[in-house]
Amino acid sequence: MPSDPSQPPRKPLPPAAQRALAEAEARRAAAAQTASQPAPKEFQGPKGPEPTRYGDWENKGIASDF
């Protein structure tokens, strides 16, 4: 990130903040690696689009919102 001469310099981050940023970066890297792997096939799940994603669940022809 280039330094802008019109902006005052930032104070250094405390160690706890640096650790938190490092943890967040590690989580992002792990999530990106996991996202590239295919999801396991679901057995005996609902047919059609994922019900929890679209806000309702259908069971034996009856749809319930939750």
PQR file of N, CA, C, O and H, with PARSE charges and radii, in Angstrom:
ATOM      1  N   MET A   1       0.852  -1.163   0.000 -0.4000 1.5000
ATOM      2  CA  MET A   1       0.000   0.000   0.000 -0.0000 2.0000
ATOM      3  C   MET A   1       0.901   1.230   0.000  0.5500 1.7000
ATOM      4  O   MET A   1       1.673   1.422   0.940 -0.5500 1.4000
ATOM      5  N   PRO A   2       0.820   2.072  -1.040 -0.5600 1.5000
ATOM      6  CA  PRO A   2       1.684   3.245  -1.089  0.2800 2.0000
ATOM      7  C   PRO A   2       1.273   4.270  -0.053  0.5500 1.7000
ATOM      8  O   PRO A   2       0.092   4.428   0.257 -0.5500 1.4000
ATOM      9  N   SER A   3       2.250   4.953   0.468 -0.4000 1.5000
ATOM     10  CA  SER A   3       2.005   5.966   1.483 -0.0000 2.0000
ATOM     11  C   SER A   3       1.618   7.278   0.807  0.5500 1.7000
ATOM     12  O   SER A   3       2.285   7.717  -0.130 -0.5500 1.4000
ATOM     13  H   SER A   3       3.209   4.825   0.216  0.4000 1.0000
ATOM     14  N   ASP A   4       0.548   7.899   1.279 -0.4000 1.5000
ATOM     15  CA  ASP A   4       0.094   9.176   0.748 -0.0000 2.0000
ATOM     16  C   ASP A   4       0.708  10.280   1.599  0.5500 1.7000
ATOM     17  O   ASP A   4       0.470  10.321   2.806 -0.5500 1.4000
ATOM     18  H   ASP A   4       0.007   7.543   2.041  0.4000 1.0000
ATOM     19  N   PRO A   5       1.494  11.177   1.001 -0.5600 1.5000
ATOM     20  CA  PRO A   5       2.168  12.205   1.800  0.2800 2.0000
ATOM     21  C   PRO A   5       1.202  13.192   2.452  0.5500 1.7000
ATOM     22  O   PRO A   5       1.569  13.841   3.432 -0.5500 1.4000
ATOM     23  N   SER A   6      -0.027  13.325   1.935 -0.4000 1.5000
ATOM     24  CA  SER A   6      -0.984  14.262   2.530 -0.0000 2.0000
ATOM     25  C   SER A   6      -1.631  13.694   3.794  0.5500 1.7000
ATOM     26  O   SER A   6      -2.227  14.445   4.566 -0.5500 1.4000
ATOM     27  H   SER A   6      -0.325  12.798   1.139  0.4000 1.0000
ATOM     28  N   GLN A   7      -1.526  12.384   4.019 -0.4000 1.5000
ATOM     29  CA  GLN A   7      -2.107  11.735   5.187 -0.0000 2.0000
ATOM     30  C   GLN A   7      -1.046  11.601   6.278  0.5500 1.7000
ATOM     31  O   GLN A   7       0.116  11.324   5.980 -0.5500 1.4000
ATOM     32  H   GLN A   7      -1.042  11.774   3.392  0.4000 1.0000
ATOM     33  N   PRO A   8      -1.437  11.797   7.543 -0.5600 1.5000
ATOM     34  CA  PRO A   8      -0.463  11.582   8.625  0.2800 2.0000
ATOM     35  C   PRO A   8      -0.135  10.095   8.742  0.5500 1.7000
ATOM     36  O   PRO A   8      -0.976   9.258   8.412 -0.5500 1.4000
ATOM     37  N   PRO A   9       1.065   9.749   9.202 -0.5600 1.5000
ATOM     38  CA  PRO A   9       1.416   8.330   9.335  0.2800 2.0000
ATOM     39  C   PRO A   9       0.551   7.670  10.412  0.5500 1.7000
ATOM     40  O   PRO A   9       0.172   8.296  11.402 -0.5500 1.4000
ATOM     41  N   ARG A  10       0.254   6.403  10.189 -0.4000 1.5000
ATOM     42  CA  ARG A  10      -0.559   5.644  11.144 -0.0000 2.0000
ATOM     43  C   ARG A  10       0.289   5.172  12.307  0.5500 1.7000
ATOM     44  O   ARG A  10       1.493   4.952  12.175 -0.5500 1.4000
ATOM     45  H   ARG A  10       0.562   5.895   9.385  0.4000 1.0000
ATOM     46  N   LYS A  11      -0.369   5.020  13.458 -0.4000 1.5000
ATOM     47  CA  LYS A  11       0.324   4.464  14.618 -0.0000 2.0000
ATOM     48  C   LYS A  11       0.526   2.971  14.403  0.5500 1.7000
ATOM     49  O   LYS A  11      -0.289   2.332  13.737 -0.5500 1.4000
ATOM     50  H   LYS A  11      -1.347   5.200  13.565  0.4000 1.0000
ATOM     51  N   PRO A  12       1.588   2.407  14.949 -0.5600 1.5000
ATOM     52  CA  PRO A  12       1.788   0.963  14.797  0.2800 2.0000
ATOM     53  C   PRO A  12       0.691   0.191  15.540  0.5500 1.7000
ATOM     54  O   PRO A  12       0.197   0.623  16.582 -0.5500 1.4000
ATOM     55  N   LEU A  13       0.329  -0.952  14.977 -0.4000 1.5000
ATOM     56  CA  LEU A  13      -0.703  -1.783  15.594 -0.0000 2.0000
ATOM     57  C   LEU A  13      -0.167  -2.490  16.826  0.5500 1.7000
ATOM     58  O   LEU A  13       0.994  -2.898  16.851 -0.5500 1.4000
ATOM     59  H   LEU A  13       0.730  -1.303  14.131  0.4000 1.0000
ATOM     60  N   PRO A  14      -1.009  -2.640  17.860 -0.5600 1.5000
ATOM     61  CA  PRO A  14      -0.573  -3.415  19.030  0.2800 2.0000
ATOM     62  C   PRO A  14      -0.434  -4.898  18.658  0.5500 1.7000
ATOM     63  O   PRO A  14      -0.995  -5.343  17.657 -0.5500 1.4000
ATOM     64  N   PRO A  15       0.305  -5.650  19.457 -0.5600 1.5000
ATOM     65  CA  PRO A  15       0.524  -7.073  19.140  0.2800 2.0000
ATOM     66  C   PRO A  15      -0.781  -7.866  19.016  0.5500 1.7000
ATOM     67  O   PRO A  15      -0.876  -8.752  18.167 -0.5500 1.4000
ATOM     68  N   ALA A  16      -1.776  -7.567  19.835 -0.4000 1.5000
ATOM     69  CA  ALA A  16      -3.041  -8.305  19.755 -0.0000 2.0000
ATOM     70  C   ALA A  16      -3.713  -8.082  18.409  0.5500 1.7000
ATOM     71  O   ALA A  16      -4.279  -9.015  17.838 -0.5500 1.4000
ATOM     72  H   ALA A  16      -1.699  -6.846  20.525  0.4000 1.0000
ATOM     73  N   ALA A  17      -3.659  -6.862  17.896 -0.4000 1.5000
ATOM     74  CA  ALA A  17      -4.250  -6.573  16.597 -0.0000 2.0000
ATOM     75  C   ALA A  17      -3.480  -7.268  15.482  0.5500 1.7000
ATOM     76  O   ALA A  17      -4.081  -7.757  14.525 -0.5500 1.4000
ATOM     77  H   ALA A  17      -3.199  -6.104  18.359  0.4000 1.0000
ATOM     78  N   GLN A  18      -2.171  -7.316  15.595 -0.4000 1.5000
ATOM     79  CA  GLN A  18      -1.360  -8.008  14.593 -0.0000 2.0000
ATOM     80  C   GLN A  18      -1.675  -9.508  14.580  0.5500 1.7000
ATOM     81  O   GLN A  18      -1.761 -10.119  13.515 -0.5500 1.4000
ATOM     82  H   GLN A  18      -1.683  -6.918  16.372  0.4000 1.0000
ATOM     83  N   ARG A  19      -1.846 -10.096  15.773 -0.4000 1.5000
ATOM     84  CA  ARG A  19      -2.214 -11.517  15.857 -0.0000 2.0000
ATOM     85  C   ARG A  19      -3.587 -11.747  15.237  0.5500 1.7000
ATOM     86  O   ARG A  19      -3.786 -12.728  14.520 -0.5500 1.4000
ATOM     87  H   ARG A  19      -1.776  -9.599  16.638  0.4000 1.0000
ATOM     88  N   ALA A  20      -4.543 -10.845  15.509 -0.4000 1.5000
ATOM     89  CA  ALA A  20      -5.888 -10.990  14.954 -0.0000 2.0000
ATOM     90  C   ALA A  20      -5.861 -10.915  13.432  0.5500 1.7000
ATOM     91  O   ALA A  20      -6.556 -11.684  12.768 -0.5500 1.4000
ATOM     92  H   ALA A  20      -4.381 -10.049  16.092  0.4000 1.0000
ATOM     93  N   LEU A  21      -5.074 -10.009  12.873 -0.4000 1.5000
ATOM     94  CA  LEU A  21      -4.963  -9.911  11.422 -0.0000 2.0000
ATOM     95  C   LEU A  21      -4.329 -11.163  10.831  0.5500 1.7000
ATOM     96  O   LEU A  21      -4.745 -11.626   9.769 -0.5500 1.4000
ATOM     97  H   LEU A  21      -4.509  -9.385  13.413  0.4000 1.0000
ATOM     98  N   ALA A  22      -3.330 -11.714  11.508 -0.4000 1.5000
ATOM     99  CA  ALA A  22      -2.686 -12.939  11.032 -0.0000 2.0000
ATOM    100  C   ALA A  22      -3.665 -14.114  11.084  0.5500 1.7000
ATOM    101  O   ALA A  22      -3.694 -14.931  10.164 -0.5500 1.4000
ATOM    102  H   ALA A  22      -2.992 -11.338  12.371  0.4000 1.0000
ATOM    103  N   GLU A  23      -4.467 -14.206  12.148 -0.4000 1.5000
ATOM    104  CA  GLU A  23      -5.476 -15.266  12.253 -0.0000 2.0000
ATOM    105  C   GLU A  23      -6.513 -15.141  11.148  0.5500 1.7000
ATOM    106  O   GLU A  23      -6.900 -16.137  10.538 -0.5500 1.4000
ATOM    107  H   GLU A  23      -4.444 -13.541  12.895  0.4000 1.0000
ATOM    108  N   ALA A  24      -6.960 -13.919  10.892 -0.4000 1.5000
ATOM    109  CA  ALA A  24      -7.963 -13.706   9.851 -0.0000 2.0000
ATOM    110  C   ALA A  24      -7.420 -14.108   8.481  0.5500 1.7000
ATOM    111  O   ALA A  24      -8.138 -14.712   7.685 -0.5500 1.4000
ATOM    112  H   ALA A  24      -6.645 -13.110  11.387  0.4000 1.0000
ATOM    113  N   GLU A  25      -6.179 -13.783   8.205 -0.4000 1.5000
ATOM    114  CA  GLU A  25      -5.572 -14.157   6.927 -0.0000 2.0000
ATOM    115  C   GLU A  25      -5.461 -15.675   6.811  0.5500 1.7000
ATOM    116  O   GLU A  25      -5.697 -16.234   5.740 -0.5500 1.4000
ATOM    117  H   GLU A  25      -5.595 -13.292   8.852  0.4000 1.0000
ATOM    118  N   ALA A  26      -5.103 -16.347   7.911 -0.4000 1.5000
ATOM    119  CA  ALA A  26      -5.014 -17.810   7.901 -0.0000 2.0000
ATOM    120  C   ALA A  26      -6.391 -18.433   7.659  0.5500 1.7000
ATOM    121  O   ALA A  26      -6.505 -19.414   6.925 -0.5500 1.4000
ATOM    122  H   ALA A  26      -4.911 -15.894   8.781  0.4000 1.0000
ATOM    123  N   ARG A  27      -7.434 -17.870   8.271 -0.4000 1.5000
ATOM    124  CA  ARG A  27      -8.791 -18.385   8.055 -0.0000 2.0000
ATOM    125  C   ARG A  27      -9.231 -18.185   6.612  0.5500 1.7000
ATOM    126  O   ARG A  27      -9.856 -19.064   6.020 -0.5500 1.4000
ATOM    127  H   ARG A  27      -7.341 -17.072   8.868  0.4000 1.0000
ATOM    128  N   ARG A  28      -8.898 -17.007   6.039 -0.4000 1.5000
ATOM    129  CA  ARG A  28      -9.255 -16.758   4.629 -0.0000 2.0000
ATOM    130  C   ARG A  28      -8.564 -17.765   3.714  0.5500 1.7000
ATOM    131  O   ARG A  28      -9.176 -18.281   2.779 -0.5500 1.4000
ATOM    132  H   ARG A  28      -8.390 -16.293   6.520  0.4000 1.0000
ATOM    133  N   ALA A  29      -7.297 -18.040   3.982 -0.4000 1.5000
ATOM    134  CA  ALA A  29      -6.555 -19.000   3.160 -0.0000 2.0000
ATOM    135  C   ALA A  29      -7.156 -20.398   3.291  0.5500 1.7000
ATOM    136  O   ALA A  29      -7.295 -21.104   2.292 -0.5500 1.4000
ATOM    137  H   ALA A  29      -6.800 -17.621   4.741  0.4000 1.0000
ATOM    138  N   ALA A  30      -7.517 -20.807   4.515 -0.4000 1.5000
ATOM    139  CA  ALA A  30      -8.125 -22.123   4.723 -0.0000 2.0000
ATOM    140  C   ALA A  30      -9.487 -22.209   4.049  0.5500 1.7000
ATOM    141  O   ALA A  30      -9.825 -23.242   3.472 -0.5500 1.4000
ATOM    142  H   ALA A  30      -7.405 -20.234   5.326  0.4000 1.0000
ATOM    143  N   ALA A  31     -10.271 -21.139   4.113 -0.4000 1.5000
ATOM    144  CA  ALA A  31     -11.589 -21.130   3.476 -0.0000 2.0000
ATOM    145  C   ALA A  31     -11.455 -21.203   1.963  0.5500 1.7000
ATOM    146  O   ALA A  31     -12.236 -21.892   1.307 -0.5500 1.4000
ATOM    147  H   ALA A  31      -9.997 -20.299   4.581  0.4000 1.0000
ATOM    148  N   ALA A  32     -10.478 -20.504   1.401 -0.4000 1.5000
ATOM    149  CA  ALA A  32     -10.269 -20.540  -0.048 -0.0000 2.0000
ATOM    150  C   ALA A  32      -9.848 -21.933  -0.496  0.5500 1.7000
ATOM    151  O   ALA A  32     -10.264 -22.398  -1.557 -0.5500 1.4000
ATOM    152  H   ALA A  32      -9.844 -19.944   1.934  0.4000 1.0000
ATOM    153  N   GLN A  33      -9.030 -22.594   0.301 -0.4000 1.5000
ATOM    154  CA  GLN A  33      -8.592 -23.944  -0.042 -0.0000 2.0000
ATOM    155  C   GLN A  33      -9.763 -24.920   0.049  0.5500 1.7000
ATOM    156  O   GLN A  33      -9.896 -25.797  -0.804 -0.5500 1.4000
ATOM    157  H   GLN A  33      -8.692 -22.217   1.163  0.4000 1.0000
ATOM    158  N   THR A  34     -10.607 -24.783   1.059 -0.4000 1.5000
ATOM    159  CA  THR A  34     -11.757 -25.659   1.234 -0.0000 2.0000
ATOM    160  C   THR A  34     -12.791 -25.419   0.141  0.5500 1.7000
ATOM    161  O   THR A  34     -13.438 -26.362  -0.315 -0.5500 1.4000
ATOM    162  H   THR A  34     -10.499 -24.070   1.752  0.4000 1.0000
ATOM    163  N   ALA A  35     -12.956 -24.164  -0.285 -0.4000 1.5000
ATOM    164  CA  ALA A  35     -13.952 -23.833  -1.308 -0.0000 2.0000
ATOM    165  C   ALA A  35     -13.584 -24.434  -2.661  0.5500 1.7000
ATOM    166  O   ALA A  35     -14.465 -24.683  -3.484 -0.5500 1.4000
ATOM    167  H   ALA A  35     -12.431 -23.398   0.085  0.4000 1.0000
ATOM    168  N   SER A  36     -12.309 -24.666  -2.896 -0.4000 1.5000
ATOM    169  CA  SER A  36     -11.898 -25.213  -4.189 -0.0000 2.0000
ATOM    170  C   SER A  36     -12.169 -26.715  -4.284  0.5500 1.7000
ATOM    171  O   SER A  36     -12.134 -27.272  -5.381 -0.5500 1.4000
ATOM    172  H   SER A  36     -11.594 -24.464  -2.227  0.4000 1.0000
ATOM    173  N   GLN A  37     -12.438 -27.378  -3.164 -0.4000 1.5000
ATOM    174  CA  GLN A  37     -12.722 -28.807  -3.171 -0.0000 2.0000
ATOM    175  C   GLN A  37     -14.218 -29.026  -3.383  0.5500 1.7000
ATOM    176  O   GLN A  37     -15.024 -28.254  -2.864 -0.5500 1.4000
ATOM    177  H   GLN A  37     -12.467 -26.926  -2.273  0.4000 1.0000
ATOM    178  N   PRO A  38     -14.614 -30.063  -4.136 -0.5600 1.5000
ATOM    179  CA  PRO A  38     -16.043 -30.306  -4.344  0.2800 2.0000
ATOM    180  C   PRO A  38     -16.723 -30.754  -3.053  0.5500 1.7000
ATOM    181  O   PRO A  38     -16.122 -31.433  -2.220 -0.5500 1.4000
ATOM    182  N   ALA A  39     -17.984 -30.360  -2.904 -0.4000 1.5000
ATOM    183  CA  ALA A  39     -18.745 -30.734  -1.714 -0.0000 2.0000
ATOM    184  C   ALA A  39     -19.126 -32.213  -1.802  0.5500 1.7000
ATOM    185  O   ALA A  39     -19.375 -32.718  -2.897 -0.5500 1.4000
ATOM    186  H   ALA A  39     -18.472 -29.808  -3.581  0.4000 1.0000
ATOM    187  N   PRO A  40     -19.176 -32.913  -0.669 -0.5600 1.5000
ATOM    188  CA  PRO A  40     -19.573 -34.321  -0.704  0.2800 2.0000
ATOM    189  C   PRO A  40     -21.043 -34.456  -1.108  0.5500 1.7000
ATOM    190  O   PRO A  40     -21.847 -33.565  -0.835 -0.5500 1.4000
ATOM    191  N   LYS A  41     -21.394 -35.568  -1.758 -0.4000 1.5000
ATOM    192  CA  LYS A  41     -22.758 -35.809  -2.202 -0.0000 2.0000
ATOM    193  C   LYS A  41     -23.646 -36.074  -0.991  0.5500 1.7000
ATOM    194  O   LYS A  41     -23.266 -36.804  -0.076 -0.5500 1.4000
ATOM    195  H   LYS A  41     -20.741 -36.292  -1.980  0.4000 1.0000
ATOM    196  N   GLU A  42     -24.822 -35.475  -0.999 -0.4000 1.5000
ATOM    197  CA  GLU A  42     -25.769 -35.635   0.102 -0.0000 2.0000
ATOM    198  C   GLU A  42     -26.679 -36.821  -0.171  0.5500 1.7000
ATOM    199  O   GLU A  42     -27.181 -36.973  -1.285 -0.5500 1.4000
ATOM    200  H   GLU A  42     -25.130 -34.882  -1.743  0.4000 1.0000
ATOM    201  N   PHE A  43     -26.899 -37.664   0.832 -0.4000 1.5000
ATOM    202  CA  PHE A  43     -27.784 -38.811   0.718 -0.0000 2.0000
ATOM    203  C   PHE A  43     -29.072 -38.529   1.478  0.5500 1.7000
ATOM    204  O   PHE A  43     -29.037 -38.001   2.590 -0.5500 1.4000
ATOM    205  H   PHE A  43     -26.492 -37.541   1.737  0.4000 1.0000
ATOM    206  N   GLN A  44     -30.202 -38.878   0.885 -0.4000 1.5000
ATOM    207  CA  GLN A  44     -31.533 -38.730   1.471 -0.0000 2.0000
ATOM    208  C   GLN A  44     -31.856 -37.281   1.807  0.5500 1.7000
ATOM    209  O   GLN A  44     -32.593 -37.023   2.758 -0.5500 1.4000
ATOM    210  H   GLN A  44     -30.231 -39.307  -0.017  0.4000 1.0000
ATOM    211  N   GLY A  45     -31.337 -36.360   1.069 -0.4000 1.5000
ATOM    212  CA  GLY A  45     -31.622 -34.945   1.274 -0.0000 2.0000
ATOM    213  C   GLY A  45     -32.819 -34.521   0.443  0.5500 1.7000
ATOM    214  O   GLY A  45     -33.351 -35.321  -0.326 -0.5500 1.4000
ATOM    215  H   GLY A  45     -30.739 -36.570   0.296  0.4000 1.0000
ATOM    216  N   PRO A  46     -33.250 -33.272   0.585 -0.5600 1.5000
ATOM    217  CA  PRO A  46     -34.390 -32.789  -0.189  0.2800 2.0000
ATOM    218  C   PRO A  46     -34.034 -32.661  -1.671  0.5500 1.7000
ATOM    219  O   PRO A  46     -32.888 -32.393  -2.029 -0.5500 1.4000
ATOM    220  N   LYS A  47     -35.034 -32.858  -2.516 -0.4000 1.5000
ATOM    221  CA  LYS A  47     -34.835 -32.687  -3.953 -0.0000 2.0000
ATOM    222  C   LYS A  47     -34.950 -31.208  -4.290  0.5500 1.7000
ATOM    223  O   LYS A  47     -35.689 -30.485  -3.622 -0.5500 1.4000
ATOM    224  H   LYS A  47     -35.966 -33.076  -2.225  0.4000 1.0000
ATOM    225  N   GLY A  48     -34.253 -30.753  -5.288 -0.4000 1.5000
ATOM    226  CA  GLY A  48     -34.355 -29.369  -5.721 -0.0000 2.0000
ATOM    227  C   GLY A  48     -33.376 -28.462  -4.996  0.5500 1.7000
ATOM    228  O   GLY A  48     -32.397 -28.928  -4.414 -0.5500 1.4000
ATOM    229  H   GLY A  48     -33.653 -31.340  -5.831  0.4000 1.0000
ATOM    230  N   PRO A  49     -33.651 -27.143  -5.035 -0.5600 1.5000
ATOM    231  CA  PRO A  49     -32.711 -26.188  -4.426  0.2800 2.0000
ATOM    232  C   PRO A  49     -32.636 -26.354  -2.907  0.5500 1.7000
ATOM    233  O   PRO A  49     -33.564 -26.861  -2.276 -0.5500 1.4000
ATOM    234  N   GLU A  50     -31.536 -25.925  -2.348 -0.4000 1.5000
ATOM    235  CA  GLU A  50     -31.310 -26.033  -0.906 -0.0000 2.0000
ATOM    236  C   GLU A  50     -32.372 -25.234  -0.147  0.5500 1.7000
ATOM    237  O   GLU A  50     -32.454 -24.019  -0.326 -0.5500 1.4000
ATOM    238  H   GLU A  50     -30.782 -25.513  -2.861  0.4000 1.0000
ATOM    239  N   PRO A  51     -33.186 -25.879   0.695 -0.5600 1.5000
ATOM    240  CA  PRO A  51     -34.287 -25.175   1.359  0.2800 2.0000
ATOM    241  C   PRO A  51     -33.832 -24.131   2.371  0.5500 1.7000
ATOM    242  O   PRO A  51     -34.491 -23.103   2.524 -0.5500 1.4000
ATOM    243  N   THR A  52     -32.728 -24.369   3.061 -0.4000 1.5000
ATOM    244  CA  THR A  52     -32.293 -23.384   4.043 -0.0000 2.0000
ATOM    245  C   THR A  52     -31.780 -22.122   3.369  0.5500 1.7000
ATOM    246  O   THR A  52     -31.773 -21.051   3.975 -0.5500 1.4000
ATOM    247  H   THR A  52     -32.193 -25.204   2.936  0.4000 1.0000
ATOM    248  N   ARG A  53     -31.355 -22.241   2.135 -0.4000 1.5000
ATOM    249  CA  ARG A  53     -30.868 -21.072   1.402 -0.0000 2.0000
ATOM    250  C   ARG A  53     -32.030 -20.221   0.900  0.5500 1.7000
ATOM    251  O   ARG A  53     -31.909 -18.998   0.827 -0.5500 1.4000
ATOM    252  H   ARG A  53     -31.360 -23.111   1.642  0.4000 1.0000
ATOM    253  N   TYR A  54     -33.152 -20.848   0.553 -0.4000 1.5000
ATOM    254  CA  TYR A  54     -34.278 -20.125  -0.017 -0.0000 2.0000
ATOM    255  C   TYR A  54     -35.371 -19.840   1.006  0.5500 1.7000
ATOM    256  O   TYR A  54     -36.401 -19.275   0.640 -0.5500 1.4000
ATOM    257  H   TYR A  54     -33.251 -21.841   0.612  0.4000 1.0000
ATOM    258  N   GLY A  55     -35.192 -20.202   2.252 -0.4000 1.5000
ATOM    259  CA  GLY A  55     -36.074 -19.765   3.327 -0.0000 2.0000
ATOM    260  C   GLY A  55     -37.300 -20.616   3.589  0.5500 1.7000
ATOM    261  O   GLY A  55     -38.130 -20.217   4.407 -0.5500 1.4000
ATOM    262  H   GLY A  55     -34.355 -20.661   2.549  0.4000 1.0000
ATOM    263  N   ASP A  56     -37.468 -21.758   2.950 -0.4000 1.5000
ATOM    264  CA  ASP A  56     -38.594 -22.612   3.324 -0.0000 2.0000
ATOM    265  C   ASP A  56     -38.208 -24.074   3.162  0.5500 1.7000
ATOM    266  O   ASP A  56     -37.222 -24.404   2.504 -0.5500 1.4000
ATOM    267  H   ASP A  56     -36.794 -22.082   2.286  0.4000 1.0000
ATOM    268  N   TRP A  57     -38.991 -24.928   3.762 -0.4000 1.5000
ATOM    269  CA  TRP A  57     -38.721 -26.354   3.765 -0.0000 2.0000
ATOM    270  C   TRP A  57     -40.008 -27.064   3.388  0.5500 1.7000
ATOM    271  O   TRP A  57     -41.077 -26.753   3.915 -0.5500 1.4000
ATOM    272  H   TRP A  57     -39.793 -24.660   4.297  0.4000 1.0000
ATOM    273  N   GLU A  58     -39.901 -28.014   2.478 -0.4000 1.5000
ATOM    274  CA  GLU A  58     -41.082 -28.763   2.060 -0.0000 2.0000
ATOM    275  C   GLU A  58     -40.936 -30.192   2.534  0.5500 1.7000
ATOM    276  O   GLU A  58     -39.915 -30.836   2.296 -0.5500 1.4000
ATOM    277  H   GLU A  58     -39.033 -28.266   2.051  0.4000 1.0000
ATOM    278  N   ASN A  59     -41.965 -30.685   3.206 -0.4000 1.5000
ATOM    279  CA  ASN A  59     -41.972 -32.053   3.701 -0.0000 2.0000
ATOM    280  C   ASN A  59     -43.342 -32.643   3.408  0.5500 1.7000
ATOM    281  O   ASN A  59     -44.344 -32.161   3.937 -0.5500 1.4000
ATOM    282  H   ASN A  59     -42.795 -30.161   3.399  0.4000 1.0000
ATOM    283  N   LYS A  60     -43.405 -33.671   2.580 -0.4000 1.5000
ATOM    284  CA  LYS A  60     -44.647 -34.330   2.187 -0.0000 2.0000
ATOM    285  C   LYS A  60     -45.638 -33.333   1.592  0.5500 1.7000
ATOM    286  O   LYS A  60     -46.834 -33.401   1.877 -0.5500 1.4000
ATOM    287  H   LYS A  60     -42.591 -34.063   2.151  0.4000 1.0000
ATOM    288  N   GLY A  61     -45.152 -32.415   0.773 -0.4000 1.5000
ATOM    289  CA  GLY A  61     -46.024 -31.494   0.078 -0.0000 2.0000
ATOM    290  C   GLY A  61     -46.404 -30.260   0.883  0.5500 1.7000
ATOM    291  O   GLY A  61     -47.081 -29.377   0.356 -0.5500 1.4000
ATOM    292  H   GLY A  61     -44.180 -32.360   0.541  0.4000 1.0000
ATOM    293  N   ILE A  62     -45.992 -30.171   2.137 -0.4000 1.5000
ATOM    294  CA  ILE A  62     -46.322 -29.017   2.965 -0.0000 2.0000
ATOM    295  C   ILE A  62     -45.069 -28.169   3.133  0.5500 1.7000
ATOM    296  O   ILE A  62     -44.045 -28.653   3.614 -0.5500 1.4000
ATOM    297  H   ILE A  62     -45.442 -30.888   2.565  0.4000 1.0000
ATOM    298  N   ALA A  63     -45.154 -26.909   2.736 -0.4000 1.5000
ATOM    299  CA  ALA A  63     -44.008 -26.010   2.855 -0.0000 2.0000
ATOM    300  C   ALA A  63     -44.140 -25.195   4.131  0.5500 1.7000
ATOM    301  O   ALA A  63     -45.208 -24.661   4.431 -0.5500 1.4000
ATOM    302  H   ALA A  63     -45.986 -26.516   2.344  0.4000 1.0000
ATOM    303  N   SER A  64     -43.067 -25.104   4.868 -0.4000 1.5000
ATOM    304  CA  SER A  64     -43.077 -24.292   6.080 -0.0000 2.0000
ATOM    305  C   SER A  64     -41.923 -23.297   6.003  0.5500 1.7000
ATOM    306  O   SER A  64     -40.793 -23.651   5.664 -0.5500 1.4000
ATOM    307  H   SER A  64     -42.199 -25.537   4.625  0.4000 1.0000
ATOM    308  N   ASP A  65     -42.236 -22.050   6.325 -0.4000 1.5000
ATOM    309  CA  ASP A  65     -41.199 -21.024   6.350 -0.0000 2.0000
ATOM    310  C   ASP A  65     -40.584 -20.994   7.742  0.5500 1.7000
ATOM    311  O   ASP A  65     -41.245 -21.260   8.746 -0.5500 1.4000
ATOM    312  H   ASP A  65     -43.154 -21.763   6.600  0.4000 1.0000
ATOM    313  N   PHE A  66     -39.310 -20.663   7.767 -0.4000 1.5000
ATOM    314  CA  PHE A  66     -38.674 -20.539   9.075 -0.0000 2.0000
ATOM    315  C   PHE A  66     -37.648 -19.490   9.070  0.5500 1.7000
ATOM    316  O   PHE A  66     -37.007 -19.247  10.093 -0.5500 1.4000
ATOM    317  H   PHE A  66     -38.773 -20.447   6.952  0.4000 1.0000
TER
END
